[in-house]
């Protein structure tokens, strides 16, 4: 990985973990976690866009997005559990179901982030 990708990945991981903590805190206060769906889409679009601009390629942006998505699935669930007292899935959920939910989340966030990365790479080329 290049230095811009490493820096972007670190910032993106922090951003998604802060996002998960805030969303979980809102849920704990009586709000609905599901209302954060649009904000999560915008977050991954922004991560892909900014990372592609920094690296100059859509592939660089997508790499950062995938790292952020994996961190969100693994660490974000943990952060949510720490804040709320329970995870985003029901207790007793099978490992197979957890794994499939995690893979779907990574795939979805990867697709959204790819759209942002393609836009960011396009603007990086025209700005140069």
Steps between C-alpha positions, in 0.01 A plus 500: 500500500610852431532764769180684385310171520630424849413848626161484329429157643589613854278808471217298346513239778485774764210665314289184480567410864402849615192476278405165658555636852283806433228293335501256791486786752199645317331160508576468872337840552181380334575582136486257212831357374336430164469877438877508453484297176511803269784652701695175472455503123628857487792406726613218270453715190720764663763247607525359148502846341767646729721191491489485120586870479793448737633192322406608147336167415163338563683185610674692777166640612335160492781350709442759771124439488542124539730546801248739658210259430684205655590711804138607535373143490755372750572797726183702437279220633723490809481878547121489467487225759713703742278808464155342493560185700398271217610463141306592188386138466295294744681293763528135407534569127695220334854555376391421143239775513748746655755418231247542221377833645861617524576402141186672375596817690852494354364442150238775528741754645757398240256566216401838643865588562591389148255755359672769707843374394408510131383860540809594699734346242316683222542834675861421588579455129323814385653713776856395412 
